[in-house]
């Protein structure tokens, strides 16, 4: 069994600035364009038994080719924005959220959910 523990001290979790979003991910200090957050988690095959058994996490799953990644660390706290400061980057088996621009300490980090996710979960 693999034990996951996200210890990236550049980020913290707190109340989101987005109405109704609950908690979000924030920069602890100034971060530069191109810096990355590794997305740790568990990959499941789309439409598999494992996918159906983890339906409770559907809103958090990230599409990675034909698979879905259930984030189990800080990346699970990233909310949706139509003006994101993060983008998803896939390199081999690794998935990252990469800064599109510089951000200040305390700024909430967001990425743009896929059209499928926005439609399925009623997100603008």
N, C-alpha and C positions, 0 to 999 in steps of 0.2 A: 504494500500500500504506500502511496506517495502522500507526504504531508506538505501542504502548501502554507506559506507564510509570507505575505507581502510586507517588506520592510523598507520601502523607498521613502526616506525621510524628507524628500523634496515636496511631498504632498500630504494633505490632511483632509479629513472628512468633517463637514459641518453643515449647518442648516443652509439649504439652497436659496439662492436669490431668485429662483424661478418659482412663481406662484404655483402651489400644489405639487411641487416636485419632491418634497421631503428633504432628504439630505443630498449633498453634492460633494464634488472633489475640488479642492482649492490648492493653489500654489503657496507653499510656506515661505518662499522667497522669490525674487525675480528669476524668471526662467527665459531662456533664449530660444528663438525660432530654431526648429530642428531637434530640440531635446525630445527624448522619448520616455514613455512609461511602458514597460513590458507588461503585457496582459497575461497574467497567470490564470490558469483554470483548467477545465476539463473539456475535451472535445468529444462530441457525440455525432454520429451519423444522422443527417437530416431524415426525418420520417421513420426513424428506427424505434425499436422498443425503448431504448435509452432516452431518445428524444421525447417520446410520449410520457415516459415515467418522470421526466424532469419538466413537465409542463408548467409547474409552479415558477420556473425560472425563465419562461419564454420571453418576458419583457427585457431580460438582460442578455439573452444569447446574441452572440456576434457571428455573422455569417463569415466563414472562412472556406471559400470554394464550395464544395458540396457538404461540408461539415458545419457544425455549429459549435461555438466556443462559449461555455458557461464561465464567465469571469468569477474568480473566487478571491479577488483582492481589491485593491484600490480602484482598478478600472471599472468595477461593477458600480461605482458611485458616480460615474460620468453621465450627466444628463444631456438631453437633446437641445440644440439651438439651431435656428436657421442662419445664424452668424457664428459658426463654430470657431474655436481657436485650436482644435485638435482634428486630426484625420487618422483613419485606420491605415496601417502599413503592414503588409504581410511579406515576410522574407523566409522562404522555406516553410518550416513548421512553426516559426516564431511570429507572434502578432504584437504589434506596438501601437500606441496612440502617440502621434508625433505632433509637436506644436507647429502651427501654421504661421505664428508670429510671436514676438516677444510678449510675455505677460508679467504683470507686477505681482508682488507679494499680496496674498489675500484675494486674488482674482479667481473666480470660479472657472473651471475647465469644462468645456462642452464639445461634443461633436454632433454632426448631423446624422440622425438615424436614417436608415434606408427608407425608401418610399414604401416598401412592403411593411416595415415595422410601424411607420407613421400611420398608415391606413389601418393595419390590424389593431393597433392599440389606441386609435383615435387621437393622435398627437398632431398638432398643427405644425 
